[in-house]
Amino acid sequence: MGEAKRRKAVLGDKYGKDNTRILPWVPVSKTQAEKLVQLSTRITWVGIGGLVVAWVTVRFIGPAFGWWQVV
């Protein structure tokens, strides 16, 4: 019997549900892992946006107001 069939036989109705863990020794379910990925992706985009704003400020806004000179 294949591993998937054995697992399905053991779990019964719980097979493939969201409360199954990705790794048995890590206490994170599939839905929690998906939420973590969504959150980290959103935080990454916010960081990229902040980096762009900082670059525009240093490169264009600061010199336009005479705060410093870009060499």
mmCIF file as Biopython writes it, N, C-alpha, C and O atoms, coordinates in Angstrom:
data_model
#
loop_
_atom_site.group_PDB
_atom_site.id
_atom_site.type_symbol
_atom_site.label_atom_id
_atom_site.label_alt_id
_atom_site.label_comp_id
_atom_site.label_asym_id
_atom_site.label_entity_id
_atom_site.label_seq_id
_atom_site.pdbx_PDB_ins_code
_atom_site.Cartn_x
_atom_site.Cartn_y
_atom_site.Cartn_z
_atom_site.occupancy
_atom_site.B_iso_or_equiv
_atom_site.auth_seq_id
_atom_site.auth_asym_id
_atom_site.pdbx_PDB_model_num
ATOM 1   N N  . MET A ? 1  ? 0.860   -1.178 0.000  1.0 0.0 1  A 1 
ATOM 2   C CA . MET A ? 1  ? 0.000   0.000  0.000  1.0 0.0 1  A 1 
ATOM 3   C C  . MET A ? 1  ? 0.902   1.236  0.000  1.0 0.0 1  A 1 
ATOM 4   O O  . MET A ? 1  ? 1.893   1.294  0.728  1.0 0.0 1  A 1 
ATOM 5   N N  . GLY A ? 2  ? 0.545   2.216  -0.823 1.0 0.0 2  A 1 
ATOM 6   C CA . GLY A ? 2  ? 1.318   3.441  -0.902 1.0 0.0 2  A 1 
ATOM 7   C C  . GLY A ? 2  ? 1.138   4.298  0.343  1.0 0.0 2  A 1 
ATOM 8   O O  . GLY A ? 2  ? 0.194   4.128  1.113  1.0 0.0 2  A 1 
ATOM 9   N N  . GLU A ? 3  ? 2.072   5.221  0.512  1.0 0.0 3  A 1 
ATOM 10  C CA . GLU A ? 3  ? 2.054   6.088  1.695  1.0 0.0 3  A 1 
ATOM 11  C C  . GLU A ? 3  ? 0.780   6.931  1.753  1.0 0.0 3  A 1 
ATOM 12  O O  . GLU A ? 3  ? 0.181   7.073  2.819  1.0 0.0 3  A 1 
ATOM 13  N N  . ALA A ? 4  ? 0.368   7.482  0.631  1.0 0.0 4  A 1 
ATOM 14  C CA . ALA A ? 4  ? -0.838  8.323  0.612  1.0 0.0 4  A 1 
ATOM 15  C C  . ALA A ? 4  ? -2.087  7.509  0.956  1.0 0.0 4  A 1 
ATOM 16  O O  . ALA A ? 4  ? -2.955  7.977  1.693  1.0 0.0 4  A 1 
ATOM 17  N N  . LYS A ? 5  ? -2.173  6.299  0.424  1.0 0.0 5  A 1 
ATOM 18  C CA . LYS A ? 5  ? -3.332  5.451  0.726  1.0 0.0 5  A 1 
ATOM 19  C C  . LYS A ? 5  ? -3.332  5.058  2.197  1.0 0.0 5  A 1 
ATOM 20  O O  . LYS A ? 5  ? -4.385  5.036  2.836  1.0 0.0 5  A 1 
ATOM 21  N N  . ARG A ? 6  ? -2.160  4.748  2.735  1.0 0.0 6  A 1 
ATOM 22  C CA . ARG A ? 6  ? -2.068  4.390  4.151  1.0 0.0 6  A 1 
ATOM 23  C C  . ARG A ? 6  ? -2.488  5.569  5.025  1.0 0.0 6  A 1 
ATOM 24  O O  . ARG A ? 6  ? -3.230  5.407  5.994  1.0 0.0 6  A 1 
ATOM 25  N N  . ARG A ? 7  ? -2.004  6.748  4.672  1.0 0.0 7  A 1 
ATOM 26  C CA . ARG A ? 7  ? -2.336  7.946  5.447  1.0 0.0 7  A 1 
ATOM 27  C C  . ARG A ? 7  ? -3.834  8.225  5.374  1.0 0.0 7  A 1 
ATOM 28  O O  . ARG A ? 7  ? -4.449  8.591  6.376  1.0 0.0 7  A 1 
ATOM 29  N N  . LYS A ? 8  ? -4.421  8.053  4.191  1.0 0.0 8  A 1 
ATOM 30  C CA . LYS A ? 8  ? -5.857  8.280  4.028  1.0 0.0 8  A 1 
ATOM 31  C C  . LYS A ? 8  ? -6.656  7.271  4.852  1.0 0.0 8  A 1 
ATOM 32  O O  . LYS A ? 8  ? -7.681  7.618  5.438  1.0 0.0 8  A 1 
ATOM 33  N N  . ALA A ? 9  ? -6.193  6.039  4.895  1.0 0.0 9  A 1 
ATOM 34  C CA . ALA A ? 9  ? -6.879  5.013  5.681  1.0 0.0 9  A 1 
ATOM 35  C C  . ALA A ? 9  ? -6.789  5.308  7.171  1.0 0.0 9  A 1 
ATOM 36  O O  . ALA A ? 9  ? -7.747  5.082  7.911  1.0 0.0 9  A 1 
ATOM 37  N N  . VAL A ? 10 ? -5.636  5.815  7.613  1.0 0.0 10 A 1 
ATOM 38  C CA . VAL A ? 10 ? -5.447  6.108  9.035  1.0 0.0 10 A 1 
ATOM 39  C C  . VAL A ? 10 ? -6.253  7.336  9.455  1.0 0.0 10 A 1 
ATOM 40  O O  . VAL A ? 10 ? -6.893  7.326  10.506 1.0 0.0 10 A 1 
ATOM 41  N N  . LEU A ? 11 ? -6.226  8.397  8.636  1.0 0.0 11 A 1 
ATOM 42  C CA . LEU A ? 11 ? -6.882  9.650  9.015  1.0 0.0 11 A 1 
ATOM 43  C C  . LEU A ? 11 ? -8.388  9.633  8.771  1.0 0.0 11 A 1 
ATOM 44  O O  . LEU A ? 11 ? -9.134  10.311 9.478  1.0 0.0 11 A 1 
ATOM 45  N N  . GLY A ? 12 ? -8.835  8.885  7.800  1.0 0.0 12 A 1 
ATOM 46  C CA . GLY A ? 12 ? -10.266 8.812  7.519  1.0 0.0 12 A 1 
ATOM 47  C C  . GLY A ? 12 ? -10.820 10.129 7.016  1.0 0.0 12 A 1 
ATOM 48  O O  . GLY A ? 12 ? -10.367 10.645 5.995  1.0 0.0 12 A 1 
ATOM 49  N N  . ASP A ? 13 ? -11.807 10.683 7.732  1.0 0.0 13 A 1 
ATOM 50  C CA . ASP A ? 13 ? -12.449 11.937 7.312  1.0 0.0 13 A 1 
ATOM 51  C C  . ASP A ? 13 ? -11.534 13.147 7.465  1.0 0.0 13 A 1 
ATOM 52  O O  . ASP A ? 13 ? -11.755 14.169 6.815  1.0 0.0 13 A 1 
ATOM 53  N N  . LYS A ? 14 ? -10.525 13.052 8.299  1.0 0.0 14 A 1 
ATOM 54  C CA . LYS A ? 14 ? -9.623  14.183 8.519  1.0 0.0 14 A 1 
ATOM 55  C C  . LYS A ? 14 ? -8.566  14.316 7.424  1.0 0.0 14 A 1 
ATOM 56  O O  . LYS A ? 14 ? -7.801  15.280 7.426  1.0 0.0 14 A 1 
ATOM 57  N N  . TYR A ? 15 ? -8.510  13.365 6.489  1.0 0.0 15 A 1 
ATOM 58  C CA . TYR A ? 15 ? -7.498  13.380 5.434  1.0 0.0 15 A 1 
ATOM 59  C C  . TYR A ? 15 ? -7.676  14.607 4.543  1.0 0.0 15 A 1 
ATOM 60  O O  . TYR A ? 15 ? -8.758  14.840 4.005  1.0 0.0 15 A 1 
ATOM 61  N N  . GLY A ? 16 ? -6.620  15.380 4.394  1.0 0.0 16 A 1 
ATOM 62  C CA . GLY A ? 16 ? -6.631  16.546 3.526  1.0 0.0 16 A 1 
ATOM 63  C C  . GLY A ? 16 ? -7.268  17.785 4.114  1.0 0.0 16 A 1 
ATOM 64  O O  . GLY A ? 16 ? -7.403  18.786 3.410  1.0 0.0 16 A 1 
ATOM 65  N N  . LYS A ? 17 ? -7.661  17.761 5.363  1.0 0.0 17 A 1 
ATOM 66  C CA . LYS A ? 17 ? -8.270  18.933 5.993  1.0 0.0 17 A 1 
ATOM 67  C C  . LYS A ? 17 ? -7.181  19.939 6.352  1.0 0.0 17 A 1 
ATOM 68  O O  . LYS A ? 17 ? -5.996  19.605 6.378  1.0 0.0 17 A 1 
ATOM 69  N N  . ASP A ? 18 ? -7.597  21.175 6.629  1.0 0.0 18 A 1 
ATOM 70  C CA . ASP A ? 18 ? -6.649  22.245 6.914  1.0 0.0 18 A 1 
ATOM 71  C C  . ASP A ? 18 ? -5.944  22.102 8.250  1.0 0.0 18 A 1 
ATOM 72  O O  . ASP A ? 18 ? -4.921  22.749 8.474  1.0 0.0 18 A 1 
ATOM 73  N N  . ASN A ? 19 ? -6.463  21.275 9.137  1.0 0.0 19 A 1 
ATOM 74  C CA . ASN A ? 19 ? -5.846  21.170 10.449 1.0 0.0 19 A 1 
ATOM 75  C C  . ASN A ? 19 ? -4.683  20.177 10.469 1.0 0.0 19 A 1 
ATOM 76  O O  . ASN A ? 19 ? -4.087  19.952 11.522 1.0 0.0 19 A 1 
ATOM 77  N N  . THR A ? 20 ? -4.354  19.585 9.329  1.0 0.0 20 A 1 
ATOM 78  C CA . THR A ? 20 ? -3.209  18.681 9.296  1.0 0.0 20 A 1 
ATOM 79  C C  . THR A ? 20 ? -1.933  19.507 9.295  1.0 0.0 20 A 1 
ATOM 80  O O  . THR A ? 20 ? -1.892  20.609 8.747  1.0 0.0 20 A 1 
ATOM 81  N N  . ARG A ? 21 ? -0.920  18.976 9.898  1.0 0.0 21 A 1 
ATOM 82  C CA . ARG A ? 21 ? 0.342   19.703 9.999  1.0 0.0 21 A 1 
ATOM 83  C C  . ARG A ? 21 ? 1.228   19.366 8.812  1.0 0.0 21 A 1 
ATOM 84  O O  . ARG A ? 21 ? 1.183   18.264 8.265  1.0 0.0 21 A 1 
ATOM 85  N N  . ILE A ? 22 ? 2.033   20.348 8.431  1.0 0.0 22 A 1 
ATOM 86  C CA . ILE A ? 22 ? 2.954   20.152 7.319  1.0 0.0 22 A 1 
ATOM 87  C C  . ILE A ? 22 ? 4.044   19.176 7.736  1.0 0.0 22 A 1 
ATOM 88  O O  . ILE A ? 22 ? 4.323   18.201 7.038  1.0 0.0 22 A 1 
ATOM 89  N N  . LEU A ? 23 ? 4.643   19.445 8.860  1.0 0.0 23 A 1 
ATOM 90  C CA . LEU A ? 23 ? 5.652   18.566 9.436  1.0 0.0 23 A 1 
ATOM 91  C C  . LEU A ? 23 ? 5.177   18.173 10.828 1.0 0.0 23 A 1 
ATOM 92  O O  . LEU A ? 23 ? 4.751   19.040 11.591 1.0 0.0 23 A 1 
ATOM 93  N N  . PRO A ? 24 ? 5.235   16.918 11.174 1.0 0.0 24 A 1 
ATOM 94  C CA . PRO A ? 24 ? 4.677   16.486 12.461 1.0 0.0 24 A 1 
ATOM 95  C C  . PRO A ? 24 ? 5.310   17.152 13.679 1.0 0.0 24 A 1 
ATOM 96  O O  . PRO A ? 24 ? 4.638   17.349 14.690 1.0 0.0 24 A 1 
ATOM 97  N N  . TRP A ? 25 ? 6.589   17.500 13.597 1.0 0.0 25 A 1 
ATOM 98  C CA . TRP A ? 25 ? 7.268   18.070 14.759 1.0 0.0 25 A 1 
ATOM 99  C C  . TRP A ? 25 ? 7.178   19.594 14.814 1.0 0.0 25 A 1 
ATOM 100 O O  . TRP A ? 25 ? 7.658   20.201 15.772 1.0 0.0 25 A 1 
ATOM 101 N N  . VAL A ? 26 ? 6.563   20.228 13.794 1.0 0.0 26 A 1 
ATOM 102 C CA . VAL A ? 26 ? 6.396   21.677 13.782 1.0 0.0 26 A 1 
ATOM 103 C C  . VAL A ? 26 ? 4.916   21.975 14.046 1.0 0.0 26 A 1 
ATOM 104 O O  . VAL A ? 26 ? 4.051   21.536 13.287 1.0 0.0 26 A 1 
ATOM 105 N N  . PRO A ? 27 ? 4.626   22.711 15.107 1.0 0.0 27 A 1 
ATOM 106 C CA . PRO A ? 27 ? 3.214   22.950 15.462 1.0 0.0 27 A 1 
ATOM 107 C C  . PRO A ? 27 ? 2.564   24.048 14.618 1.0 0.0 27 A 1 
ATOM 108 O O  . PRO A ? 27 ? 2.026   25.008 15.170 1.0 0.0 27 A 1 
ATOM 109 N N  . VAL A ? 28 ? 2.607   23.919 13.281 1.0 0.0 28 A 1 
ATOM 110 C CA . VAL A ? 28 ? 2.007   24.895 12.376 1.0 0.0 28 A 1 
ATOM 111 C C  . VAL A ? 28 ? 1.137   24.139 11.384 1.0 0.0 28 A 1 
ATOM 112 O O  . VAL A ? 28 ? 1.606   23.220 10.712 1.0 0.0 28 A 1 
ATOM 113 N N  . SER A ? 29 ? -0.130  24.526 11.293 1.0 0.0 29 A 1 
ATOM 114 C CA . SER A ? 29 ? -1.030  23.869 10.346 1.0 0.0 29 A 1 
ATOM 115 C C  . SER A ? 29 ? -0.877  24.507 8.960  1.0 0.0 29 A 1 
ATOM 116 O O  . SER A ? 29 ? -0.170  25.501 8.795  1.0 0.0 29 A 1 
ATOM 117 N N  . LYS A ? 30 ? -1.546  23.923 7.984  1.0 0.0 30 A 1 
ATOM 118 C CA . LYS A ? 30 ? -1.467  24.443 6.612  1.0 0.0 30 A 1 
ATOM 119 C C  . LYS A ? 30 ? -2.027  25.854 6.524  1.0 0.0 30 A 1 
ATOM 120 O O  . LYS A ? 30 ? -1.446  26.707 5.852  1.0 0.0 30 A 1 
ATOM 121 N N  . THR A ? 31 ? -3.147  26.114 7.191  1.0 0.0 31 A 1 
ATOM 122 C CA . THR A ? 31 ? -3.738  27.458 7.114  1.0 0.0 31 A 1 
ATOM 123 C C  . THR A ? 31 ? -2.854  28.484 7.806  1.0 0.0 31 A 1 
ATOM 124 O O  . THR A ? 31 ? -2.734  29.616 7.337  1.0 0.0 31 A 1 
ATOM 125 N N  . GLN A ? 32 ? -2.235  28.099 8.917  1.0 0.0 32 A 1 
ATOM 126 C CA . GLN A ? 32 ? -1.321  29.015 9.595  1.0 0.0 32 A 1 
ATOM 127 C C  . GLN A ? 32 ? -0.111  29.308 8.717  1.0 0.0 32 A 1 
ATOM 128 O O  . GLN A ? 32 ? 0.367   30.442 8.677  1.0 0.0 32 A 1 
ATOM 129 N N  . ALA A ? 33 ? 0.384   28.303 8.019  1.0 0.0 33 A 1 
ATOM 130 C CA . ALA A ? 33 ? 1.526   28.508 7.125  1.0 0.0 33 A 1 
ATOM 131 C C  . ALA A ? 33 ? 1.154   29.424 5.973  1.0 0.0 33 A 1 
ATOM 132 O O  . ALA A ? 33 ? 1.944   30.285 5.586  1.0 0.0 33 A 1 
ATOM 133 N N  . GLU A ? 34 ? -0.046  29.249 5.417  1.0 0.0 34 A 1 
ATOM 134 C CA . GLU A ? 34 ? -0.493  30.121 4.331  1.0 0.0 34 A 1 
ATOM 135 C C  . GLU A ? 34 ? -0.644  31.562 4.804  1.0 0.0 34 A 1 
ATOM 136 O O  . GLU A ? 34 ? -0.281  32.493 4.085  1.0 0.0 34 A 1 
ATOM 137 N N  . LYS A ? 35 ? -1.179  31.751 6.008  1.0 0.0 35 A 1 
ATOM 138 C CA . LYS A ? 35 ? -1.317  33.101 6.560  1.0 0.0 35 A 1 
ATOM 139 C C  . LYS A ? 35 ? 0.048   33.732 6.804  1.0 0.0 35 A 1 
ATOM 140 O O  . LYS A ? 35 ? 0.226   34.932 6.591  1.0 0.0 35 A 1 
ATOM 141 N N  . LEU A ? 36 ? 1.010   32.933 7.247  1.0 0.0 36 A 1 
ATOM 142 C CA . LEU A ? 36 ? 2.361   33.441 7.464  1.0 0.0 36 A 1 
ATOM 143 C C  . LEU A ? 36 ? 2.994   33.879 6.150  1.0 0.0 36 A 1 
ATOM 144 O O  . LEU A ? 36 ? 3.675   34.904 6.101  1.0 0.0 36 A 1 
ATOM 145 N N  . VAL A ? 37 ? 2.777   33.118 5.094  1.0 0.0 37 A 1 
ATOM 146 C CA . VAL A ? 37 ? 3.315   33.482 3.783  1.0 0.0 37 A 1 
ATOM 147 C C  . VAL A ? 37 ? 2.671   34.772 3.295  1.0 0.0 37 A 1 
ATOM 148 O O  . VAL A ? 37 ? 3.365   35.648 2.779  1.0 0.0 37 A 1 
ATOM 149 N N  . GLN A ? 38 ? 1.351   34.904 3.448  1.0 0.0 38 A 1 
ATOM 150 C CA . GLN A ? 38 ? 0.665   36.130 3.032  1.0 0.0 38 A 1 
ATOM 151 C C  . GLN A ? 38 ? 1.169   37.339 3.806  1.0 0.0 38 A 1 
ATOM 152 O O  . GLN A ? 38 ? 1.398   38.404 3.232  1.0 0.0 38 A 1 
ATOM 153 N N  . LEU A ? 39 ? 1.340   37.165 5.124  1.0 0.0 39 A 1 
ATOM 154 C CA . LEU A ? 39 ? 1.817   38.265 5.951  1.0 0.0 39 A 1 
ATOM 155 C C  . LEU A ? 39 ? 3.240   38.665 5.576  1.0 0.0 39 A 1 
ATOM 156 O O  . LEU A ? 39 ? 3.539   39.853 5.459  1.0 0.0 39 A 1 
ATOM 157 N N  . SER A ? 40 ? 4.113   37.687 5.388  1.0 0.0 40 A 1 
ATOM 158 C CA . SER A ? 40 ? 5.499   38.014 5.053  1.0 0.0 40 A 1 
ATOM 159 C C  . SER A ? 40 ? 5.592   38.649 3.667  1.0 0.0 40 A 1 
ATOM 160 O O  . SER A ? 40 ? 6.442   39.510 3.439  1.0 0.0 40 A 1 
ATOM 161 N N  . THR A ? 41 ? 4.724   38.233 2.736  1.0 0.0 41 A 1 
ATOM 162 C CA . THR A ? 41 ? 4.707   38.851 1.409  1.0 0.0 41 A 1 
ATOM 163 C C  . THR A ? 41 ? 4.270   40.300 1.502  1.0 0.0 41 A 1 
ATOM 164 O O  . THR A ? 41 ? 4.861   41.171 0.863  1.0 0.0 41 A 1 
ATOM 165 N N  . ARG A ? 42 ? 3.232   40.568 2.299  1.0 0.0 42 A 1 
ATOM 166 C CA . ARG A ? 42 ? 2.757   41.939 2.471  1.0 0.0 42 A 1 
ATOM 167 C C  . ARG A ? 42 ? 3.833   42.814 3.126  1.0 0.0 42 A 1 
ATOM 168 O O  . ARG A ? 42 ? 4.050   43.950 2.706  1.0 0.0 42 A 1 
ATOM 169 N N  . ILE A ? 43 ? 4.496   42.292 4.138  1.0 0.0 43 A 1 
ATOM 170 C CA . ILE A ? 43 ? 5.564   43.043 4.810  1.0 0.0 43 A 1 
ATOM 171 C C  . ILE A ? 43 ? 6.711   43.313 3.853  1.0 0.0 43 A 1 
ATOM 172 O O  . ILE A ? 43 ? 7.310   44.388 3.890  1.0 0.0 43 A 1 
ATOM 173 N N  . THR A ? 44 ? 7.024   42.341 2.990  1.0 0.0 44 A 1 
ATOM 174 C CA . THR A ? 44 ? 8.093   42.526 2.010  1.0 0.0 44 A 1 
ATOM 175 C C  . THR A ? 44 ? 7.760   43.653 1.049  1.0 0.0 44 A 1 
ATOM 176 O O  . THR A ? 44 ? 8.621   44.480 0.751  1.0 0.0 44 A 1 
ATOM 177 N N  . TRP A ? 45 ? 6.517   43.703 0.555  1.0 0.0 45 A 1 
ATOM 178 C CA . TRP A ? 45 ? 6.142   44.770 -0.362 1.0 0.0 45 A 1 
ATOM 179 C C  . TRP A ? 45 ? 6.153   46.135 0.316  1.0 0.0 45 A 1 
ATOM 180 O O  . TRP A ? 45 ? 6.513   47.136 -0.304 1.0 0.0 45 A 1 
ATOM 181 N N  . VAL A ? 46 ? 5.761   46.178 1.582  1.0 0.0 46 A 1 
ATOM 182 C CA . VAL A ? 46 ? 5.836   47.444 2.331  1.0 0.0 46 A 1 
ATOM 183 C C  . VAL A ? 46 ? 7.296   47.888 2.453  1.0 0.0 46 A 1 
ATOM 184 O O  . VAL A ? 46 ? 7.607   49.071 2.312  1.0 0.0 46 A 1 
ATOM 185 N N  . GLY A ? 47 ? 8.177   46.938 2.714  1.0 0.0 47 A 1 
ATOM 186 C CA . GLY A ? 47 ? 9.608   47.260 2.794  1.0 0.0 47 A 1 
ATOM 187 C C  . GLY A ? 47 ? 10.163  47.757 1.477  1.0 0.0 47 A 1 
ATOM 188 O O  . GLY A ? 47 ? 10.949  48.703 1.449  1.0 0.0 47 A 1 
ATOM 189 N N  . ILE A ? 48 ? 9.760   47.125 0.381  1.0 0.0 48 A 1 
ATOM 190 C CA . ILE A ? 48 ? 10.210  47.573 -0.941 1.0 0.0 48 A 1 
ATOM 191 C C  . ILE A ? 48 ? 9.698   48.984 -1.219 1.0 0.0 48 A 1 
ATOM 192 O O  . ILE A ? 48 ? 10.435  49.825 -1.734 1.0 0.0 48 A 1 
ATOM 193 N N  . GLY A ? 49 ? 8.439   49.240 -0.878 1.0 0.0 49 A 1 
ATOM 194 C CA . GLY A ? 49 ? 7.884   50.584 -1.060 1.0 0.0 49 A 1 
ATOM 195 C C  . GLY A ? 49 ? 8.620   51.617 -0.224 1.0 0.0 49 A 1 
ATOM 196 O O  . GLY A ? 49 ? 8.886   52.724 -0.692 1.0 0.0 49 A 1 
ATOM 197 N N  . GLY A ? 50 ? 8.950   51.259 1.016  1.0 0.0 50 A 1 
ATOM 198 C CA . GLY A ? 50 ? 9.712   52.172 1.870  1.0 0.0 50 A 1 
ATOM 199 C C  . GLY A ? 50 ? 11.097  52.450 1.315  1.0 0.0 50 A 1 
ATOM 200 O O  . GLY A ? 50 ? 11.590  53.575 1.398  1.0 0.0 50 A 1 
ATOM 201 N N  . LEU A ? 51 ? 11.723  51.431 0.752  1.0 0.0 51 A 1 
ATOM 202 C CA . LEU A ? 51 ? 13.038  51.610 0.146  1.0 0.0 51 A 1 
ATOM 203 C C  . LEU A ? 51 ? 12.965  52.551 -1.054 1.0 0.0 51 A 1 
ATOM 204 O O  . LEU A ? 51 ? 13.852  53.383 -1.244 1.0 0.0 51 A 1 
ATOM 205 N N  . VAL A ? 52 ? 11.915  52.424 -1.862 1.0 0.0 52 A 1 
ATOM 206 C CA . VAL A ? 52 ? 11.739  53.313 -3.012 1.0 0.0 52 A 1 
ATOM 207 C C  . VAL A ? 52 ? 11.513  54.747 -2.551 1.0 0.0 52 A 1 
ATOM 208 O O  . VAL A ? 52 ? 12.080  55.680 -3.121 1.0 0.0 52 A 1 
ATOM 209 N N  . VAL A ? 53 ? 10.693  54.926 -1.528 1.0 0.0 53 A 1 
ATOM 210 C CA . VAL A ? 53 ? 10.444  56.276 -0.992 1.0 0.0 53 A 1 
ATOM 211 C C  . VAL A ? 53 ? 11.733  56.879 -0.449 1.0 0.0 53 A 1 
ATOM 212 O O  . VAL A ? 53 ? 12.016  58.053 -0.687 1.0 0.0 53 A 1 
ATOM 213 N N  . ALA A ? 54 ? 12.505  56.095 0.271  1.0 0.0 54 A 1 
ATOM 214 C CA . ALA A ? 54 ? 13.778  56.600 0.810  1.0 0.0 54 A 1 
ATOM 215 C C  . ALA A ? 54 ? 14.723  56.974 -0.320 1.0 0.0 54 A 1 
ATOM 216 O O  . ALA A ? 54 ? 15.391  58.006 -0.245 1.0 0.0 54 A 1 
ATOM 217 N N  . TRP A ? 55 ? 14.793  56.150 -1.373 1.0 0.0 55 A 1 
ATOM 218 C CA . TRP A ? 55 ? 15.682  56.449 -2.494 1.0 0.0 55 A 1 
ATOM 219 C C  . TRP A ? 55 ? 15.259  57.727 -3.212 1.0 0.0 55 A 1 
ATOM 220 O O  . TRP A ? 55 ? 16.104  58.555 -3.551 1.0 0.0 55 A 1 
ATOM 221 N N  . VAL A ? 56 ? 13.949  57.893 -3.446 1.0 0.0 56 A 1 
ATOM 222 C CA . VAL A ? 56 ? 13.453  59.108 -4.105 1.0 0.0 56 A 1 
ATOM 223 C C  . VAL A ? 56 ? 13.748  60.328 -3.244 1.0 0.0 56 A 1 
ATOM 224 O O  . VAL A ? 56 ? 14.105  61.385 -3.764 1.0 0.0 56 A 1 
ATOM 225 N N  . THR A ? 57 ? 13.600  60.185 -1.930 1.0 0.0 57 A 1 
ATOM 226 C CA . THR A ? 57 ? 13.902  61.302 -1.032 1.0 0.0 57 A 1 
ATOM 227 C C  . THR A ? 57 ? 15.373  61.678 -1.100 1.0 0.0 57 A 1 
ATOM 228 O O  . THR A ? 57 ? 15.709  62.856 -1.222 1.0 0.0 57 A 1 
ATOM 229 N N  . VAL A ? 58 ? 16.244  60.695 -1.023 1.0 0.0 58 A 1 
ATOM 230 C CA . VAL A ? 58 ? 17.689  60.974 -1.042 1.0 0.0 58 A 1 
ATOM 231 C C  . VAL A ? 58 ? 18.124  61.495 -2.399 1.0 0.0 58 A 1 
ATOM 232 O O  . VAL A ? 58 ? 18.959  62.395 -2.477 1.0 0.0 58 A 1 
ATOM 233 N N  . ARG A ? 59 ? 17.572  60.945 -3.459 1.0 0.0 59 A 1 
ATOM 234 C CA . ARG A ? 59 ? 18.044  61.292 -4.793 1.0 0.0 59 A 1 
ATOM 235 C C  . ARG A ? 59 ? 17.438  62.568 -5.340 1.0 0.0 59 A 1 
ATOM 236 O O  . ARG A ? 59 ? 18.133  63.331 -6.011 1.0 0.0 59 A 1 
ATOM 237 N N  . PHE A ? 60 ? 16.153  62.829 -5.074 1.0 0.0 60 A 1 
ATOM 238 C CA . PHE A ? 60 ? 15.475  63.952 -5.712 1.0 0.0 60 A 1 
ATOM 239 C C  . PHE A ? 60 ? 14.954  65.005 -4.739 1.0 0.0 60 A 1 
ATOM 240 O O  . PHE A ? 60 ? 15.212  66.193 -4.935 1.0 0.0 60 A 1 
ATOM 241 N N  . ILE A ? 61 ? 14.229  64.605 -3.697 1.0 0.0 61 A 1 
ATOM 242 C CA . ILE A ? 61 ? 13.569  65.561 -2.818 1.0 0.0 61 A 1 
ATOM 243 C C  . ILE A ? 61 ? 14.583  66.359 -1.995 1.0 0.0 61 A 1 
ATOM 244 O O  . ILE A ? 61 ? 14.496  67.584 -1.923 1.0 0.0 61 A 1 
ATOM 245 N N  . GLY A ? 62 ? 15.542  65.668 -1.376 1.0 0.0 62 A 1 
ATOM 246 C CA . GLY A ? 62 ? 16.552  66.356 -0.571 1.0 0.0 62 A 1 
ATOM 247 C C  . GLY A ? 62 ? 17.331  67.403 -1.355 1.0 0.0 62 A 1 
ATOM 248 O O  . GLY A ? 62 ? 17.429  68.546 -0.908 1.0 0.0 62 A 1 
ATOM 249 N N  . PRO A ? 63 ? 17.889  67.047 -2.512 1.0 0.0 63 A 1 
ATOM 250 C CA . PRO A ? 63 ? 18.603  68.058 -3.298 1.0 0.0 63 A 1 
ATOM 251 C C  . PRO A ? 63 ? 17.699  69.185 -3.805 1.0 0.0 63 A 1 
ATOM 252 O O  . PRO A ? 63 ? 18.155  70.321 -3.932 1.0 0.0 63 A 1 
ATOM 253 N N  . ALA A ? 64 ? 16.423  68.892 -4.099 1.0 0.0 64 A 1 
ATOM 254 C CA . ALA A ? 64 ? 15.518  69.939 -4.586 1.0 0.0 64 A 1 
ATOM 255 C C  . ALA A ? 64 ? 15.275  70.999 -3.520 1.0 0.0 64 A 1 
ATOM 256 O O  . ALA A ? 64 ? 15.135  72.179 -3.842 1.0 0.0 64 A 1 
ATOM 257 N N  . PHE A ? 65 ? 15.223  70.589 -2.249 1.0 0.0 65 A 1 
ATOM 258 C CA . PHE A ? 65 ? 15.034  71.544 -1.162 1.0 0.0 65 A 1 
ATOM 259 C C  . PHE A ? 65 ? 16.346  72.093 -0.635 1.0 0.0 65 A 1 
ATOM 260 O O  . PHE A ? 65 ? 16.343  72.921 0.276  1.0 0.0 65 A 1 
ATOM 261 N N  . GLY A ? 66 ? 17.447  71.658 -1.176 1.0 0.0 66 A 1 
ATOM 262 C CA . GLY A ? 66 ? 18.744  72.155 -0.760 1.0 0.0 66 A 1 
ATOM 263 C C  . GLY A ? 66 ? 19.244  71.552 0.539  1.0 0.0 66 A 1 
ATOM 264 O O  . GLY A ? 66 ? 20.121  72.126 1.185  1.0 0.0 66 A 1 
ATOM 265 N N  . TRP A ? 67 ? 18.708  70.410 0.936  1.0 0.0 67 A 1 
ATOM 266 C CA . TRP A ? 67 ? 19.132  69.780 2.171  1.0 0.0 67 A 1 
ATOM 267 C C  . TRP A ? 67 ? 20.541  69.193 2.036  1.0 0.0 67 A 1 
ATOM 268 O O  . TRP A ? 67 ? 21.301  69.173 3.004  1.0 0.0 67 A 1 
ATOM 269 N N  . TRP A ? 68 ? 20.888  68.716 0.834  1.0 0.0 68 A 1 
ATOM 270 C CA . TRP A ? 68 ? 22.213  68.170 0.557  1.0 0.0 68 A 1 
ATOM 271 C C  . TRP A ? 68 ? 22.400  68.141 -0.949 1.0 0.0 68 A 1 
ATOM 272 O O  . TRP A ? 68 ? 21.477  68.419 -1.714 1.0 0.0 68 A 1 
ATOM 273 N N  . GLN A ? 69 ? 23.603  67.800 -1.356 1.0 0.0 69 A 1 
ATOM 274 C CA . GLN A ? 69 ? 23.910  67.729 -2.783 1.0 0.0 69 A 1 
ATOM 275 C C  . GLN A ? 69 ? 24.325  66.307 -3.133 1.0 0.0 69 A 1 
ATOM 276 O O  . GLN A ? 69 ? 25.105  65.676 -2.419 1.0 0.0 69 A 1 
ATOM 277 N N  . VAL A ? 70 ? 23.793  65.818 -4.239 1.0 0.0 70 A 1 
ATOM 278 C CA . VAL A ? 70 ? 24.181  64.493 -4.717 1.0 0.0 70 A 1 
ATOM 279 C C  . VAL A ? 70 ? 25.443  64.681 -5.559 1.0 0.0 70 A 1 
ATOM 280 O O  . VAL A ? 70 ? 25.466  65.480 -6.494 1.0 0.0 70 A 1 
ATOM 281 N N  . VAL A ? 71 ? 26.469  63.947 -5.219 1.0 0.0 71 A 1 
ATOM 282 C CA . VAL A ? 71 ? 27.756  64.128 -5.908 1.0 0.0 71 A 1 
ATOM 283 C C  . VAL A ? 71 ? 27.866  63.182 -7.067 1.0 0.0 71 A 1 
ATOM 284 O O  . VAL A ? 71 ? 28.877  63.182 -7.770 1.0 0.0 71 A 1 
#
